[in-house]
């Protein structure tokens, strides 16, 4: 084989390896049950903020709140960031992170608050 062919084979192999490493680290959508079952994987969980339990901020850049996923399972969520704007008025919340079965909690690295549309018709 020529050197060019060998270099192309190596380039293709490295490219395939990079693609596999990115897809294995990518987060996927699920619920709390799936996140706790596969606690090594990063999950995006969609749900609602449980407004009956107050949002706590015991220290700077730590927010603790309770969320209910779309299947009805409730879980305490820890976020090492500041609270998103209009968080308490959000319809839906999307959190990204990993579940910790030992602490029975979800540790979020990102939170997106989906606010009601300002274009929705008022009743």
N, CA, C and O atoms as a Tinker XYZ file with bonds, in Angstrom:
   492  protein
     1  N      0.831000   -1.178000    0.000000    73     2
     2  CA     0.000000    0.000000    0.000000    64     1     3
     3  C      0.878000    1.244000    0.000000    63     2     4     5
     4  O      1.994000    1.264000    0.518000    81     3
     5  N      0.326000    2.250000   -0.593000    73     3     6
     6  CA     1.056000    3.506000   -0.619000    64     5     7
     7  C      0.811000    4.271000    0.675000    63     6     8     9
     8  O     -0.145000    3.998000    1.400000    81     7
     9  N      1.676000    5.220000    0.951000    73     7    10
    10  CA     1.582000    6.015000    2.163000    64     9    11
    11  C      0.284000    6.825000    2.202000    63    10    12    13
    12  O     -0.282000    7.031000    3.276000    81    11
    13  N     -0.186000    7.278000    1.059000    73    11    14
    14  CA    -1.419000    8.064000    0.999000    64    13    15
    15  C     -2.615000    7.206000    1.408000    63    14    16    17
    16  O     -3.486000    7.673000    2.142000    81    15
    17  N     -2.667000    5.977000    0.951000    73    15    18
    18  CA    -3.768000    5.078000    1.315000    64    17    19
    19  C     -3.760000    4.781000    2.811000    63    18    20    21
    20  O     -4.816000    4.753000    3.443000    81    19
    21  N     -2.586000    4.562000    3.375000    73    19    22
    22  CA    -2.474000    4.292000    4.807000    64    21    23
    23  C     -2.919000    5.513000    5.611000    63    22    24    25
    24  O     -3.623000    5.381000    6.612000    81    23
    25  N     -2.511000    6.687000    5.173000    73    23    26
    26  CA    -2.907000    7.920000    5.858000    64    25    27
    27  C     -4.418000    8.114000    5.797000    63    26    28    29
    28  O     -5.015000    8.547000    6.783000    81    27
    29  N     -5.048000    7.807000    4.674000    73    27    30
    30  CA    -6.507000    7.932000    4.549000    64    29    31
    31  C     -7.231000    6.934000    5.452000    63    30    32    33
    32  O     -8.244000    7.273000    6.063000    81    31
    33  N     -6.725000    5.724000    5.539000    73    31    34
    34  CA    -7.332000    4.720000    6.420000    64    33    35
    35  C     -7.250000    5.178000    7.880000    63    34    36    37
    36  O     -8.218000    5.052000    8.630000    81    35
    37  N     -6.096000    5.705000    8.273000    73    35    38
    38  CA    -5.936000    6.208000    9.641000    64    37    39
    39  C     -6.870000    7.386000    9.889000    63    38    40    41
    40  O     -7.478000    7.471000   10.956000    81    39
    41  N     -6.995000    8.291000    8.931000    73    39    42
    42  CA    -7.880000    9.446000    9.055000    64    41    43
    43  C     -9.338000    9.020000    9.216000    63    42    44    45
    44  O    -10.060000    9.582000   10.039000    81    43
    45  N     -9.767000    8.048000    8.447000    73    43    46
    46  CA   -11.142000    7.538000    8.553000    64    45    47
    47  C    -11.365000    6.886000    9.918000    63    46    48    49
    48  O    -12.412000    7.084000   10.535000    81    47
    49  N    -10.398000    6.119000   10.386000    73    47    50
    50  CA   -10.534000    5.464000   11.690000    64    49    51
    51  C    -10.619000    6.485000   12.823000    63    50    52    53
    52  O    -11.423000    6.327000   13.741000    81    51
    53  N     -9.806000    7.516000   12.764000    73    51    54
    54  CA    -9.837000    8.566000   13.789000    64    53    55
    55  C    -11.173000    9.311000   13.742000    63    54    56    57
    56  O    -11.746000    9.615000   14.788000    81    55
    57  N    -11.667000    9.603000   12.558000    73    55    58
    58  CA   -12.952000   10.292000   12.408000    64    57    59
    59  C    -14.088000    9.458000   12.990000    63    58    60    61
    60  O    -14.947000    9.995000   13.690000    81    59
    61  N    -14.107000    8.184000   12.720000    73    59    62
    62  CA   -15.137000    7.296000   13.271000    64    61    63
    63  C    -15.034000    7.259000   14.796000    63    62    64    65
    64  O    -16.057000    7.277000   15.481000    81    63
    65  N    -13.830000    7.208000   15.331000    73    63    66
    66  CA   -13.636000    7.221000   16.786000    64    65    67
    67  C    -14.154000    8.498000   17.422000    63    66    68    69
    68  O    -14.770000    8.450000   18.487000    81    67
    69  N    -13.917000    9.637000   16.791000    73    67    70
    70  CA   -14.410000   10.915000   17.308000    64    69    71
    71  C    -15.930000   10.951000   17.295000    63    70    72    73
    72  O    -16.550000   11.411000   18.254000    81    71
    73  N    -16.531000   10.474000   16.222000    73    71    74
    74  CA   -17.998000   10.454000   16.127000    64    73    75
    75  C    -18.590000    9.578000   17.230000    63    74    76    77
    76  O    -19.564000    9.977000   17.870000    81    75
    77  N    -18.031000    8.409000   17.462000    73    75    78
    78  CA   -18.533000    7.522000   18.514000    64    77    79
    79  C    -18.373000    8.144000   19.899000    63    78    80    81
    80  O    -19.251000    7.995000   20.748000    81    79
    81  N    -17.263000    8.838000   20.134000    73    79    82
    82  CA   -17.060000    9.431000   21.460000    64    81    83
    83  C    -18.053000   10.562000   21.712000    63    82    84    85
    84  O    -18.519000   10.731000   22.839000    81    83
    85  N    -18.383000   11.337000   20.679000    73    83    86
    86  CA   -19.374000   12.409000   20.857000    64    85    87
    87  C    -20.772000   11.856000   21.068000    63    86    88    89
    88  O    -21.519000   12.380000   21.894000    81    87
    89  N    -21.141000   10.819000   20.347000    73    87    90
    90  CA   -22.491000   10.274000   20.507000    64    89    91
    91  C    -22.651000    9.549000   21.834000    63    90    92    93
    92  O    -23.757000    9.504000   22.372000    81    91
    93  N    -21.589000    8.985000   22.371000    73    91    94
    94  CA   -21.709000    8.303000   23.661000    64    93    95
    95  C    -21.813000    9.294000   24.810000    63    94    96    97
    96  O    -22.371000    8.963000   25.855000    81    95
    97  N    -21.286000   10.507000   24.639000    73    95    98
    98  CA   -21.350000   11.519000   25.680000    64    97    99
    99  C    -22.583000   12.403000   25.551000    63    98   100   101
   100  O    -22.882000   13.169000   26.467000    81    99
   101  N    -23.283000   12.319000   24.472000    73    99   102
   102  CA   -24.430000   13.186000   24.249000    64   101   103
   103  C    -25.558000   12.815000   25.208000    63   102   104   105
   104  O    -25.770000   11.645000   25.525000    81   103
   105  N    -26.263000   13.831000   25.654000    73   103   106
   106  CA   -27.378000   13.562000   26.552000    64   105   107
   107  C    -28.595000   13.177000   25.733000    63   106   108   109
   108  O    -28.739000   13.562000   24.573000    81   107
   109  N    -29.462000   12.413000   26.364000    73   107   110
   110  CA   -30.677000   11.996000   25.685000    64   109   111
   111  C    -31.868000   12.332000   26.565000    63   110   112   113
   112  O    -31.739000   12.486000   27.780000    81   111
   113  N    -33.014000   12.441000   25.943000    73   111   114
   114  CA   -34.232000   12.765000   26.678000    64   113   115
   115  C    -34.767000   11.517000   27.368000    63   114   116   117
   116  O    -34.693000   10.411000   26.831000    81   115
   117  N    -35.298000   11.712000   28.547000    73   115   118
   118  CA   -35.881000   10.615000   29.296000    64   117   119
   119  C    -36.652000   11.159000   30.481000    63   118   120   121
   120  O    -36.923000   12.357000   30.572000    81   119
   121  N    -36.999000   10.260000   31.385000    73   119   122
   122  CA   -37.679000   10.671000   32.609000    64   121   123
   123  C    -36.790000   10.290000   33.786000    63   122   124   125
   124  O    -35.701000    9.748000   33.593000    81   123
   125  N    -37.251000   10.572000   35.012000    73   123   126
   126  CA   -36.428000   10.281000   36.183000    64   125   127
   127  C    -36.166000    8.786000   36.337000    63   126   128   129
   128  O    -35.083000    8.397000   36.775000    81   127
   129  N    -37.123000    7.952000   35.989000    73   127   130
   130  CA   -36.929000    6.507000   36.110000    64   129   131
   131  C    -35.769000    6.048000   35.231000    63   130   132   133
   132  O    -34.922000    5.276000   35.680000    81   131
   133  N    -35.724000    6.511000   33.992000    73   131   134
   134  CA   -34.631000    6.148000   33.089000    64   133   135
   135  C    -33.308000    6.721000   33.576000    63   134   136   137
   136  O    -32.281000    6.044000   33.528000    81   135
   137  N    -33.327000    7.970000   34.045000    73   135   138
   138  CA   -32.098000    8.614000   34.512000    64   137   139
   139  C    -31.503000    7.875000   35.715000    63   138   140   141
   140  O    -30.284000    7.736000   35.817000    81   139
   141  N    -32.366000    7.398000   36.627000    73   139   142
   142  CA   -31.862000    6.658000   37.785000    64   141   143
   143  C    -31.413000    5.252000   37.405000    63   142   144   145
   144  O    -30.510000    4.699000   38.033000    81   143
   145  N    -32.036000    4.667000   36.379000    73   143   146
   146  CA   -31.637000    3.331000   35.926000    64   145   147
   147  C    -30.265000    3.358000   35.263000    63   146   148   149
   148  O    -29.479000    2.423000   35.414000    81   147
   149  N    -29.982000    4.424000   34.534000    73   147   150
   150  CA   -28.695000    4.577000   33.846000    64   149   151
   151  C    -28.005000    5.812000   34.390000    63   150   152   153
   152  O    -27.822000    6.793000   33.668000    81   151
   153  N    -27.622000    5.774000   35.652000    73   151   154
   154  CA   -27.114000    6.964000   36.315000    64   153   155
   155  C    -25.744000    7.422000   35.839000    63   154   156   157
   156  O    -25.292000    8.490000   36.252000    81   155
   157  N    -25.073000    6.670000   35.001000    73   155   158
   158  CA   -23.796000    7.099000   34.443000    64   157   159
   159  C    -24.000000    7.980000   33.214000    63   158   160   161
   160  O    -23.078000    8.677000   32.790000    81   159
   161  N    -25.201000    7.952000   32.641000    73   159   162
   162  CA   -25.491000    8.710000   31.424000    64   161   163
   163  C    -26.089000   10.065000   31.774000    63   162   164   165
   164  O    -26.727000   10.236000   32.813000    81   163
   165  N    -25.865000   11.019000   30.882000    73   163   166
   166  CA   -26.452000   12.343000   31.028000    64   165   167
   167  C    -27.825000   12.337000   30.375000    63   166   168   169
   168  O    -27.986000   11.878000   29.244000    81   167
   169  N    -28.806000   12.848000   31.094000    73   167   170
   170  CA   -30.178000   12.871000   30.605000    64   169   171
   171  C    -30.740000   14.276000   30.612000    63   170   172   173
   172  O    -30.350000   15.114000   31.426000    81   171
   173  N    -31.658000   14.522000   29.699000    73   171   174
   174  CA   -32.490000   15.720000   29.700000    64   173   175
   175  C    -33.871000   15.256000   30.138000    63   174   176   177
   176  O    -34.482000   14.397000   29.501000    81   175
   177  N    -34.356000   15.832000   31.232000    73   175   178
   178  CA   -35.659000   15.456000   31.772000    64   177   179
   179  C    -36.585000   16.656000   31.670000    63   178   180   181
   180  O    -36.238000   17.762000   32.084000    81   179
   181  N    -37.761000   16.422000   31.116000    73   179   182
   182  CA   -38.760000   17.472000   30.972000    64   181   183
   183  C    -39.821000   17.266000   32.044000    63   182   184   185
   184  O    -40.270000   16.145000   32.283000    81   183
   185  N    -40.211000   18.345000   32.678000    73   183   186
   186  CA   -41.233000   18.252000   33.708000    64   185   187
   187  C    -41.706000   19.618000   34.134000    63   186   188   189
   188  O    -41.538000   20.606000   33.420000    81   187
   189  N    -42.305000   19.659000   35.318000    73   187   190
   190  CA   -42.809000   20.912000   35.868000    64   189   191
   191  C    -42.232000   21.112000   37.260000    63   190   192   193
   192  O    -41.920000   20.151000   37.964000    81   191
   193  N    -42.098000   22.346000   37.635000    73   191   194
   194  CA   -41.631000   22.702000   38.961000    64   193   195
   195  C    -42.752000   22.453000   39.956000    63   194   196   197
   196  O    -43.880000   22.895000   39.740000    81   195
   197  N    -42.455000   21.749000   41.047000    73   195   198
   198  CA   -43.441000   21.546000   42.097000    64   197   199
   199  C    -43.493000   22.833000   42.919000    63   198   200   201
   200  O    -42.610000   23.091000   43.737000    81   199
   201  N    -44.534000   23.639000   42.694000    73   199   202
   202  CA   -44.626000   24.958000   43.315000    64   201   203
   203  C    -45.102000   24.888000   44.758000    63   202   204   205
   204  O    -45.111000   25.904000   45.454000    81   203
   205  N    -45.500000   23.701000   45.220000    73   203   206
   206  CA   -45.897000   23.531000   46.619000    64   205   207
   207  C    -44.682000   23.458000   47.533000    63   206   208   209
   208  O    -44.789000   23.732000   48.728000    81   207
   209  N    -43.532000   23.092000   46.984000    73   207   210
   210  CA   -42.290000   23.015000   47.758000    64   209   211
   211  C    -41.416000   24.199000   47.340000    63   210   212   213
   212  O    -41.101000   24.337000   46.158000    81   211
   213  N    -41.018000   25.054000   48.284000    73   211   214
   214  CA   -40.264000   26.260000   47.917000    64   213   215
   215  C    -38.892000   25.943000   47.325000    63   214   216   217
   216  O    -38.261000   24.940000   47.660000    81   215
   217  N    -38.457000   26.823000   46.446000    73   215   218
   218  CA   -37.117000   26.736000   45.860000    64   217   219
   219  C    -36.141000   27.257000   46.902000    63   218   220   221
   220  O    -36.330000   28.342000   47.451000    81   219
   221  N    -35.099000   26.482000   47.173000    73   219   222
   222  CA   -34.108000   26.856000   48.178000    64   221   223
   223  C    -32.825000   27.306000   47.495000    63   222   224   225
   224  O    -32.462000   26.808000   46.429000    81   223
   225  N    -32.150000   28.250000   48.121000    73   223   226
   226  CA   -30.835000   28.679000   47.661000    64   225   227
   227  C    -29.953000   28.873000   48.893000    63   226   228   229
   228  O    -29.715000   30.003000   49.318000    81   227
   229  N    -29.462000   27.758000   49.471000    73   227   230
   230  CA   -28.720000   27.842000   50.728000    64   229   231
   231  C    -27.377000   28.561000   50.631000    63   230   232   233
   232  O    -26.848000   29.031000   51.638000    81   231
   233  N    -26.835000   28.646000   49.439000    73   231   234
   234  CA   -25.574000   29.359000   49.231000    64   233   235
   235  C    -25.539000   29.875000   47.806000    63   234   236   237
   236  O    -26.358000   29.492000   46.971000    81   235
   237  N    -24.578000   30.752000   47.535000    73   235   238
   238  CA   -24.458000   31.324000   46.192000    64   237   239
   239  C    -24.207000   30.210000   45.182000    63   238   240   241
   240  O    -23.426000   29.292000   45.434000    81   239
   241  N    -24.859000   30.298000   44.070000    73   239   242
   242  CA   -24.718000   29.332000   42.972000    64   241   243
   243  C    -25.115000   27.909000   43.356000    63   242   244   245
   244  O    -24.555000   26.946000   42.832000    81   243
   245  N    -26.066000   27.771000   44.256000    73   243   246
   246  CA   -26.657000   26.466000   44.542000    64   245   247
   247  C    -28.154000   26.663000   44.704000    63   246   248   249
   248  O    -28.608000   27.420000   45.563000    81   247
   249  N    -28.904000   25.974000   43.870000    73   247   250
   250  CA   -30.357000   26.060000   43.905000    64   249   251
   251  C    -30.891000   24.641000   44.060000    63   250   252   253
   252  O    -30.461000   23.727000   43.357000    81   251
   253  N    -31.822000   24.464000   44.976000    73   251   254
   254  CA   -32.441000   23.166000   45.203000    64   253   255
   255  C    -33.940000   23.331000   44.999000    63   254   256   257
   256  O    -34.570000   24.183000   45.624000    81   255
   257  N    -34.503000   22.514000   44.122000    73   255   258
   258  CA   -35.940000   22.572000   43.869000    64   257   259
   259  C    -36.458000   21.162000   43.608000    63   258   260   261
   260  O    -35.683000   20.232000   43.385000    81   259
   261  N    -37.760000   21.023000   43.638000    73   259   262
   262  CA   -38.391000   19.739000   43.389000    64   261   263
   263  C    -39.125000   19.807000   42.062000    63   262   264   265
   264  O    -39.849000   20.763000   41.785000    81   263
   265  N    -38.930000   18.790000   41.255000    73   263   266
   266  CA   -39.521000   18.749000   39.925000    64   265   267
   267  C    -40.302000   17.455000   39.743000    63   266   268   269
   268  O    -39.940000   16.412000   40.288000    81   267
   269  N    -41.368000   17.539000   38.975000    73   267   270
   270  CA   -42.179000   16.369000   38.640000    64   269   271
   271  C    -42.031000   16.130000   37.142000    63   270   272   273
   272  O    -42.333000   17.013000   36.339000    81   271
   273  N    -41.567000   14.938000   36.760000    73   271   274
   274  CA   -41.399000   14.666000   35.333000    64   273   275
   275  C    -42.752000   14.398000   34.678000    63   274   276   277
   276  O    -43.782000   14.350000   35.351000    81   275
   277  N    -42.737000   14.226000   33.368000    73   275   278
   278  CA   -43.985000   14.041000   32.609000    64   277   279
   279  C    -44.710000   12.744000   32.945000    63   278   280   281
   280  O    -45.881000   12.580000   32.602000    81   279
   281  N    -44.018000   11.817000   33.619000    73   279   282
   282  CA   -44.672000   10.557000   34.015000    64   281   283
   283  C    -45.184000   10.620000   35.447000    63   282   284   285
   284  O    -45.762000    9.650000   35.938000    81   283
   285  N    -44.979000   11.760000   36.133000    73   283   286
   286  CA   -45.506000   11.943000   37.476000    64   285   287
   287  C    -44.538000   11.650000   38.607000    63   286   288   289
   288  O    -44.916000   11.758000   39.773000    81   287
   289  N    -43.293000   11.280000   38.296000    73   287   290
   290  CA   -42.325000   10.992000   39.353000    64   289   291
   291  C    -41.689000   12.296000   39.832000    63   290   292   293
   292  O    -41.283000   13.138000   39.031000    81   291
   293  N    -41.612000   12.440000   41.143000    73   291   294
   294  CA   -41.069000   13.646000   41.765000    64   293   295
   295  C    -39.637000   13.402000   42.201000    63   294   296   297
   296  O    -39.300000   12.309000   42.656000    81   295
   297  N    -38.788000   14.420000   42.063000    73   295   298
   298  CA   -37.385000   14.270000   42.440000    64   297   299
   299  C    -36.817000   15.622000   42.853000    63   298   300   301
   300  O    -37.193000   16.660000   42.309000    81   299
   301  N    -35.911000   15.594000   43.820000    73   299   302
   302  CA   -35.210000   16.805000   44.246000    64   301   303
   303  C    -34.057000   17.035000   43.270000    63   302   304   305
   304  O    -33.323000   16.109000   42.923000    81   303
   305  N    -33.913000   18.291000   42.834000    73   303   306
   306  CA   -32.900000   18.649000   41.839000    64   305   307
   307  C    -31.936000   19.666000   42.443000    63   306   308   309
   308  O    -32.356000   20.651000   43.051000    81   307
   309  N    -30.642000   19.416000   42.269000    73   307   310
   310  CA   -29.599000   20.331000   42.717000    64   309   311
   311  C    -28.963000   20.958000   41.484000    63   310   312   313
   312  O    -28.566000   20.258000   40.552000    81   311
   313  N    -28.869000   22.281000   41.489000    73   311   314
   314  CA   -28.291000   23.013000   40.361000    64   313   315
   315  C    -27.199000   23.925000   40.888000    63   314   316   317
   316  O    -27.453000   24.743000   41.773000    81   315
   317  N    -25.995000   23.800000   40.363000    73   315   318
   318  CA   -24.882000   24.653000   40.773000    64   317   319
   319  C    -24.774000   25.878000   39.877000    63   318   320   321
   320  O    -23.724000   26.138000   39.291000    81   319
   321  N    -25.851000   26.617000   39.777000    73   319   322
   322  CA   -25.912000   27.858000   39.012000    64   321   323
   323  C    -26.931000   28.758000   39.688000    63   322   324   325
   324  O    -27.528000   28.387000   40.699000    81   323
   325  N    -27.121000   29.920000   39.134000    73   323   326
   326  CA   -28.174000   30.801000   39.637000    64   325   327
   327  C    -29.508000   30.390000   39.026000    63   326   328   329
   328  O    -29.550000   29.704000   38.005000    81   327
   329  N    -30.574000   30.810000   39.650000    73   327   330
   330  CA   -31.918000   30.466000   39.171000    64   329   331
   331  C    -32.186000   31.207000   37.859000    63   330   332   333
   332  O    -31.916000   32.405000   37.764000    81   331
   333  N    -32.712000   30.515000   36.851000    73   331   334
   334  CA   -33.068000   31.197000   35.606000    64   333   335
   335  C    -34.163000   32.237000   35.849000    63   334   336   337
   336  O    -34.986000   32.094000   36.754000    81   335
   337  N    -34.153000   33.263000   35.040000    73   335   338
   338  CA   -35.163000   34.322000   35.160000    64   337   339
   339  C    -36.558000   33.742000   34.929000    63   338   340   341
   340  O    -36.744000   32.896000   34.054000    81   339
   341  N    -37.528000   34.192000   35.705000    73   339   342
   342  CA   -38.935000   33.765000   35.625000    64   341   343
   343  C    -39.093000   32.258000   35.860000    63   342   344   345
   344  O    -40.029000   31.640000   35.353000    81   343
   345  N    -38.185000   31.683000   36.619000    73   343   346
   346  CA   -38.203000   30.250000   36.882000    64   345   347
   347  C    -39.490000   29.825000   37.572000    63   346   348   349
   348  O    -40.066000   28.790000   37.237000    81   347
   349  N    -39.941000   30.623000   38.533000    73   347   350
   350  CA   -41.133000   30.261000   39.300000    64   349   351
   351  C    -42.422000   30.379000   38.497000    63   350   352   353
   352  O    -43.458000   29.865000   38.919000    81   351
   353  N    -42.379000   31.049000   37.345000    73   351   354
   354  CA   -43.570000   31.188000   36.501000    64   353   355
   355  C    -43.549000   30.269000   35.285000    63   354   356   357
   356  O    -44.402000   30.384000   34.405000    81   355
   357  N    -42.594000   29.374000   35.230000    73   355   358
   358  CA   -42.439000   28.526000   34.044000    64   357   359
   359  C    -43.513000   27.444000   33.979000    63   358   360   361
   360  O    -43.968000   26.928000   35.000000    81   359
   361  N    -43.903000   27.117000   32.750000    73   359   362
   362  CA   -44.830000   26.008000   32.513000    64   361   363
   363  C    -44.092000   24.681000   32.553000    63   362   364   365
   364  O    -44.514000   23.736000   33.220000    81   363
   365  N    -42.996000   24.626000   31.837000    73   363   366
   366  CA   -42.181000   23.415000   31.742000    64   365   367
   367  C    -40.744000   23.754000   32.098000    63   366   368   369
   368  O    -40.288000   24.883000   31.919000    81   367
   369  N    -40.046000   22.754000   32.605000    73   367   370
   370  CA   -38.639000   22.888000   32.941000    64   369   371
   371  C    -37.898000   21.734000   32.270000    63   370   372   373
   372  O    -38.341000   20.586000   32.327000    81   371
   373  N    -36.770000   22.045000   31.636000    73   371   374
   374  CA   -35.918000   21.011000   31.043000    64   373   375
   375  C    -34.585000   21.061000   31.782000    63   374   376   377
   376  O    -33.895000   22.081000   31.770000    81   375
   377  N    -34.234000   19.958000   32.423000    73   375   378
   378  CA   -32.968000   19.894000   33.152000    64   377   379
   379  C    -32.046000   18.894000   32.473000    63   378   380   381
   380  O    -32.491000   17.879000   31.937000    81   379
   381  N    -30.770000   19.194000   32.504000    73   379   382
   382  CA   -29.753000   18.307000   31.942000    64   381   383
   383  C    -28.783000   17.952000   33.056000    63   382   384   385
   384  O    -28.288000   18.833000   33.759000    81   383
   385  N    -28.513000   16.664000   33.218000    73   383   386
   386  CA   -27.581000   16.242000   34.249000    64   385   387
   387  C    -27.628000   14.751000   34.480000    63   386   388   389
   388  O    -28.040000   13.980000   33.613000    81   387
   389  N    -27.194000   14.357000   35.675000    73   387   390
   390  CA   -27.131000   12.933000   36.026000    64   389   391
   391  C    -27.843000   12.676000   37.347000    63   390   392   393
   392  O    -27.852000   13.518000   38.244000    81   391
   393  N    -28.430000   11.509000   37.440000    73   391   394
   394  CA   -29.107000   11.093000   38.661000    64   393   395
   395  C    -28.105000   10.423000   39.595000    63   394   396   397
   396  O    -27.150000    9.790000   39.146000    81   395
   397  N    -28.332000   10.568000   40.887000    73   395   398
   398  CA   -27.516000    9.902000   41.901000    64   397   399
   399  C    -28.438000    9.065000   42.772000    63   398   400   401
   400  O    -29.081000    9.599000   43.676000    81   399
   401  N    -28.517000    7.749000   42.516000    73   399   402
   402  CA   -29.427000    6.887000   43.275000    64   401   403
   403  C    -29.117000    6.845000   44.773000    63   402   404   405
   404  O    -30.032000    6.700000   45.583000    81   403
   405  N    -27.856000    6.968000   45.149000    73   403   406
   406  CA   -27.495000    6.919000   46.567000    64   405   407
   407  C    -28.081000    8.097000   47.338000    63   406   408   409
   408  O    -28.501000    7.946000   48.485000    81   407
   409  N    -28.109000    9.266000   46.710000    73   407   410
   410  CA   -28.635000   10.469000   47.362000    64   409   411
   411  C    -30.086000   10.729000   46.985000    63   410   412   413
   412  O    -30.707000   11.670000   47.480000    81   411
   413  N    -30.625000    9.884000   46.099000    73   411   414
   414  CA   -32.001000   10.028000   45.608000    64   413   415
   415  C    -32.256000   11.448000   45.115000    63   414   416   417
   416  O    -33.249000   12.082000   45.472000    81   415
   417  N    -31.324000   11.932000   44.279000    73   415   418
   418  CA   -31.408000   13.291000   43.766000    64   417   419
   419  C    -30.865000   13.347000   42.348000    63   418   420   421
   420  O    -30.153000   12.448000   41.900000    81   419
   421  N    -31.215000   14.417000   41.653000    73   419   422
   422  CA   -30.741000   14.655000   40.292000    64   421   423
   423  C    -29.841000   15.884000   40.350000    63   422   424   425
   424  O    -30.247000   16.923000   40.871000    81   423
   425  N    -28.635000   15.779000   39.825000    73   423   426
   426  CA   -27.694000   16.890000   39.832000    64   425   427
   427  C    -27.637000   17.483000   38.427000    63   426   428   429
   428  O    -27.063000   16.899000   37.508000    81   427
   429  N    -28.244000   18.650000   38.289000    73   427   430
   430  CA   -28.372000   19.297000   36.990000    64   429   431
   431  C    -27.175000   20.193000   36.705000    63   430   432   433
   432  O    -26.655000   20.873000   37.591000    81   431
   433  N    -26.761000   20.175000   35.465000    73   431   434
   434  CA   -25.703000   21.081000   35.014000    64   433   435
   435  C    -26.292000   22.235000   34.207000    63   434   436   437
   436  O    -25.630000   23.245000   33.969000    81   435
   437  N    -27.536000   22.069000   33.795000    73   435   438
   438  CA   -28.200000   23.101000   32.989000    64   437   439
   439  C    -29.704000   23.017000   33.226000    63   438   440   441
   440  O    -30.266000   21.929000   33.352000    81   439
   441  N    -30.347000   24.184000   33.283000    73   439   442
   442  CA   -31.801000   24.251000   33.436000    64   441   443
   443  C    -32.340000   25.264000   32.447000    63   442   444   445
   444  O    -31.821000   26.373000   32.321000    81   443
   445  N    -33.392000   24.863000   31.747000    73   443   446
   446  CA   -34.092000   25.771000   30.841000    64   445   447
   447  C    -35.532000   25.875000   31.313000    63   446   448   449
   448  O    -36.233000   24.870000   31.432000    81   447
   449  N    -35.961000   27.087000   31.578000    73   447   450
   450  CA   -37.342000   27.317000   31.989000    64   449   451
   451  C    -38.146000   27.709000   30.758000    63   450   452   453
   452  O    -37.831000   28.692000   30.087000    81   451
   453  N    -39.172000   26.943000   30.468000    73   451   454
   454  CA   -40.041000   27.212000   29.325000    64   453   455
   455  C    -41.247000   27.997000   29.833000    63   454   456   457
   456  O    -42.153000   27.432000   30.446000    81   455
   457  N    -41.249000   29.290000   29.576000    73   455   458
   458  CA   -42.323000   30.146000   30.060000    64   457   459
   459  C    -43.524000   30.072000   29.136000    63   458   460   461
   460  O    -43.388000   29.719000   27.965000    81   459
   461  N    -44.713000   30.408000   29.659000    73   459   462
   462  CA   -45.896000   30.415000   28.812000    64   461   463
   463  C    -45.712000   31.404000   27.683000    63   462   464   465
   464  O    -45.092000   32.453000   27.857000    81   463
   465  N    -46.241000   31.074000   26.548000    73   463   466
   466  CA   -46.082000   31.934000   25.385000    64   465   467
   467  C    -46.786000   33.257000   25.596000    63   466   468   469
   468  O    -47.922000   33.298000   26.068000    81   467
   469  N    -46.111000   34.337000   25.245000    73   467   470
   470  CA   -46.751000   35.649000   25.368000    64   469   471
   471  C    -47.788000   35.860000   24.276000    63   470   472   473
   472  O    -48.524000   36.847000   24.281000    81   471
   473  N    -47.833000   34.919000   23.342000    73   471   474
   474  CA   -48.804000   35.016000   22.262000    64   473   475
   475  C    -50.039000   34.138000   22.511000    63   474   476   477
   476  O    -50.959000   34.114000   21.694000    81   475
   477  N    -50.055000   33.420000   23.638000    73   475   478
   478  CA   -51.193000   32.558000   23.924000    64   477   479
   479  C    -52.432000   33.414000   24.183000    63   478   480   481
   480  O    -52.348000   34.499000   24.758000    81   479
   481  N    -53.558000   32.910000   23.754000    73   479   482
   482  CA   -54.796000   33.659000   23.948000    64   481   483
   483  C    -55.163000   33.671000   25.409000    63   482   484   485
   484  O    -55.091000   32.650000   26.093000    81   483
   485  N    -55.563000   34.849000   25.888000    73   483   486
   486  CA   -55.999000   34.960000   27.272000    64   485   487
   487  C    -57.443000   34.527000   27.373000    63   486   488   489
   488  O    -58.250000   34.794000   26.483000    81   487
   489  N    -57.766000   33.846000   28.481000    73   487   490
   490  CA   -59.120000   33.363000   28.661000    64   489   491
   491  C    -60.005000   34.446000   29.221000    63   490   492
   492  O    -61.195000   34.219000   29.441000    81   491
